[in-house]
Amino acid sequence: MKKALLLGTTGVAVALAMLAFGFVAGSPQVAKAGTAQAVQTAQPVQTAQPVQTAPDTKIDRTEVEGIIRDYLLKNPEVLLEVQDALEAKQKEEQRLAALGVIKNAKDQIFNSTFDGVVGNPNGKVTIVEFYDYNCGFCKRAIEDMRALTKSDPDLRFVLKEFPILGPDSQKASVVSMAFHLMMPEKYGEFHNALLGGQGRATEATAIKIALSLGADEATLHEKMKDPSITEAFTKTYDLANKLQITGTPSYVVGNEVVFGALGQEVLAEKIEAAKAAL
């Protein structure tokens, strides 16, 4: 038994389970009812001998814990293997959960009327980016978007406002969505200017860019009050929660959620995989 325990916690679990169900080594087997027993009358009758039973097996908790501790100290790589296995299991569970969400919320993810689109609006493959105008990683990732849409004429790049970095981000996104409602054809320019600009994005900086692109100020302020903008944010937060998106940038490509600014090459690989799956 000690040897089994040294194989790890699995051995311990099995041994304990066997003991719990009454499997004791050396226990006599009970004959099934109705089994015929042949009696040889020619042979002398043997005197029955006392049945030898296995001694009662008890597990000392302290001893078991000591064995496990010693094993792990001598083989610490086992803990890394367990951690890797746990992470792999969690990632697979997350992937399967995301598949269901993407299937059930396809239009909301890929075709929301509140989202801006750059690249080819009729492209065969769509990538969706969840972003915040004050996210430093998003600011750097804007170059990935530009490079991907330039190199792939068949790519549709959807921009989903996901302001999570405070009031400035929320107010800047309100202006952004109001501008999109007014002048969707210039939204890409607006997005590049605000996300690619220096300094913190605020309501004031967003309005300044919108006006520079020809938006009427009075109309812009009126659009900023549109209750559908708040409704769109609520839907996006709910969607992100279901997809387990908690940071920016995050992407949806085909049937996969991609977390973090992983760079142009990784995104290009995901896009090619999505194309192959069509």
C-alpha positions in Angstrom: 0.0 0.0 0.0 2.9 2.3 0.7 4.1 1.8 -2.8 0.7 2.8 -4.2 0.7 5.9 -2.0 4.0 7.0 -3.5 2.4 7.1 -6.9 0.5 10.2 -5.8 -2.9 11.3 -4.6 -4.6 9.1 -7.1 -3.3 6.0 -5.4 -4.4 7.3 -2.1 -7.9 8.0 -3.4 -8.2 4.5 -4.9 -6.9 2.8 -1.7 -9.3 4.7 0.5 -12.2 4.0 -1.8 -11.4 0.3 -1.7 -11.2 0.3 2.1 -14.5 2.2 2.3 -16.3 -0.4 0.2 -15.0 -3.2 2.3 -12.4 -4.8 0.0 -9.9 -6.4 2.4 -7.1 -8.4 1.0 -7.4 -12.1 2.0 -11.2 -12.1 2.7 -12.8 -15.5 1.9 -15.1 -15.6 -1.1 -18.7 -16.6 -0.3 -20.0 -19.4 -2.4 -23.1 -18.6 -4.5 -26.3 -20.2 -3.5 -27.1 -23.3 -5.5 -23.5 -24.2 -6.3 -23.1 -28.0 -6.4 -20.4 -29.4 -4.2 -19.0 -32.8 -5.2 -18.3 -35.0 -2.3 -15.7 -37.7 -2.7 -16.8 -40.4 -0.3 -13.6 -42.4 -1.0 -11.5 -39.8 0.6 -11.2 -39.4 4.3 -13.1 -36.4 5.7 -10.7 -33.6 6.6 -11.2 -31.7 9.8 -12.2 -28.2 9.2 -9.5 -25.6 9.9 -10.2 -22.2 11.3 -10.5 -19.6 8.5 -7.5 -17.2 8.5 -8.7 -13.6 8.0 -6.6 -10.6 7.1 -5.7 -8.4 9.9 -7.8 -5.2 10.2 -6.3 -2.6 8.0 -6.2 1.0 9.4 -4.9 4.1 7.8 -3.0 6.6 9.9 -3.9 10.1 8.6 -0.7 11.7 9.8 1.4 8.9 8.1 -0.4 9.3 4.8 0.0 13.1 4.8 3.7 12.6 5.5 4.1 10.2 2.6 2.3 12.6 0.3 4.4 15.5 1.5 7.6 13.7 1.1 6.7 12.6 -2.4 5.8 16.1 -3.5 9.0 17.5 -2.0 11.0 15.0 -3.9 8.9 15.4 -7.1 7.8 19.0 -7.2 7.4 18.9 -11.0 4.2 17.0 -10.3 2.6 20.2 -9.0 3.5 21.9 -12.3 1.9 19.0 -14.2 -1.2 19.3 -12.1 -1.3 23.1 -12.7 -0.9 22.6 -16.5 -3.6 20.0 -16.5 -6.0 22.3 -14.6 -5.3 25.3 -16.9 -5.8 23.1 -20.0 -9.1 21.8 -18.6 -10.3 25.4 -17.8 -9.3 26.7 -21.2 -11.2 23.9 -22.9 -14.3 24.5 -20.7 -14.0 28.2 -21.6 -13.7 27.4 -25.3 -16.8 25.2 -25.3 -18.8 27.8 -23.3 -17.8 30.5 -25.8 -18.9 28.3 -28.7 -22.4 28.2 -27.3 -22.5 32.0 -26.7 -21.2 32.8 -30.2 -23.8 30.4 -31.8 -26.7 32.0 -29.8 -25.6 35.6 -30.1 -24.1 35.7 -33.6 -26.0 38.7 -34.9 -25.3 40.7 -31.7 -21.6 39.9 -32.0 -21.0 40.4 -35.7 -23.8 42.5 -37.0 -24.9 45.1 -34.3 -26.0 48.3 -35.9 -24.1 50.3 -33.2 -20.7 48.9 -34.1 -18.4 50.6 -36.5 -16.9 48.6 -39.4 -13.5 49.1 -41.1 -12.0 47.1 -43.9 -14.3 45.4 -46.3 -17.9 45.8 -45.1 -18.8 42.7 -47.2 -15.8 40.7 -46.4 -16.1 36.9 -46.1 -14.4 36.8 -42.7 -15.2 39.0 -39.7 -13.1 39.9 -36.7 -14.7 41.7 -33.8 -12.6 43.8 -31.4 -13.8 44.8 -27.9 -11.8 47.9 -27.0 -11.6 50.9 -24.7 -10.3 54.3 -26.0 -8.0 54.7 -23.0 -6.5 51.2 -23.1 -2.8 51.4 -23.8 -2.8 47.9 -25.3 -5.6 48.9 -27.6 -3.7 52.0 -28.7 -0.8 49.8 -29.7 -3.1 47.2 -31.3 -4.6 49.8 -33.7 -1.5 49.1 -35.9 -2.6 45.5 -36.1 -6.0 46.5 -37.3 -4.6 48.8 -39.9 -2.1 46.2 -41.2 -4.6 43.4 -41.3 -7.3 45.4 -43.2 -4.6 46.6 -45.6 -3.1 43.2 -46.4 -6.4 41.3 -46.5 -9.1 42.9 -48.8 -11.6 40.2 -47.8 -11.5 41.1 -44.1 -14.4 42.8 -42.3 -13.2 44.4 -39.0 -15.9 45.2 -36.5 -15.2 47.7 -33.7 -17.3 47.1 -30.5 -17.2 49.9 -27.9 -16.4 48.4 -24.5 -15.5 51.2 -22.1 -14.3 49.7 -18.9 -11.6 52.1 -17.7 -13.6 54.8 -16.0 -15.9 57.8 -16.7 -13.6 59.3 -19.3 -13.7 56.2 -21.4 -17.5 56.0 -21.1 -18.1 59.6 -22.1 -15.7 59.3 -25.0 -17.5 56.2 -26.2 -20.9 58.0 -26.0 -19.5 60.7 -28.3 -18.1 58.0 -30.6 -21.4 56.1 -30.9 -23.3 59.4 -31.4 -20.9 60.2 -34.2 -21.4 56.8 -35.7 -25.1 57.3 -35.7 -24.6 60.6 -37.6 -21.8 59.8 -39.9 -21.0 56.1 -40.2 -19.0 56.6 -43.4 -16.4 58.6 -41.4 -16.4 56.4 -38.3 -13.1 54.8 -39.3 -11.4 58.1 -39.4 -12.9 59.1 -36.1 -11.8 55.9 -34.5 -8.2 56.2 -35.8 -7.9 59.7 -34.6 -9.3 59.1 -31.1 -7.6 55.8 -30.4 -4.4 56.7 -32.2 -4.1 60.1 -30.6 -1.8 61.2 -27.8 -3.1 61.6 -24.2 -6.2 60.5 -22.5 -9.5 60.2 -24.5 -12.2 62.3 -22.9 -15.6 63.7 -24.0 -13.9 66.9 -24.9 -11.2 65.3 -27.1 -13.8 63.1 -28.8 -16.1 66.0 -29.6 -13.2 68.0 -31.0 -12.4 65.2 -33.4 -16.0 64.7 -34.4 -16.4 68.4 -35.2 -13.1 68.4 -37.2 -14.6 65.6 -39.4 -17.7 67.7 -40.1 -20.2 66.8 -37.4 -22.7 69.5 -36.5 -22.2 70.3 -32.8 -25.8 70.7 -31.8 -26.9 67.5 -33.6 -24.0 65.7 -32.0 -25.0 66.7 -28.5 -28.6 65.7 -29.2 -27.5 62.3 -30.5 -25.4 61.8 -27.3 -28.7 61.7 -25.4 -30.1 58.9 -27.4 -31.2 56.2 -25.0 -30.3 53.5 -27.5 -26.6 54.2 -26.8 -26.9 53.3 -23.2 -28.9 50.2 -24.2 -26.1 49.2 -26.6 -23.5 49.5 -23.8 -25.7 47.3 -21.6 -25.9 44.6 -24.2 -22.2 44.7 -24.9 -21.3 44.4 -21.1 -23.7 41.4 -20.9 -22.2 39.8 -24.0 -18.7 40.3 -22.7 -19.6 38.7 -19.4 -21.0 35.6 -21.2 -17.9 35.4 -23.3 -15.7 35.8 -20.2 -14.1 38.9 -21.6 -12.8 41.1 -18.8 -10.1 43.1 -20.5 -9.2 44.9 -23.7 -8.4 44.3 -26.4 -10.3 41.1 -26.9 -11.4 39.6 -30.2 -13.9 37.2 -31.6 -12.7 35.5 -34.8 -14.9 32.9 -36.3 -15.9 30.6 -33.4 -13.0 31.6 -31.1 -12.5 34.3 -28.5 -8.9 35.7 -28.4 -7.9 37.5 -25.2 -5.2 40.2 -25.2 -3.1 42.1 -27.7 -1.3 39.1 -29.2 -0.1 40.9 -32.3 -0.7 40.9 -36.0 0.7 37.5 -36.7 -1.4 35.7 -34.2 -4.6 37.4 -35.4 -3.7 36.7 -39.0 -3.4 33.0 -38.1 -6.8 33.1 -36.4 -8.3 34.8 -39.4 -6.9 32.2 -41.8 -8.3 29.4 -39.6 -11.7 31.1 -39.7 -11.5 31.2 -43.5 -10.6 27.5 -43.7 -13.6 26.7 -41.6 -16.1 28.4 -44.0 
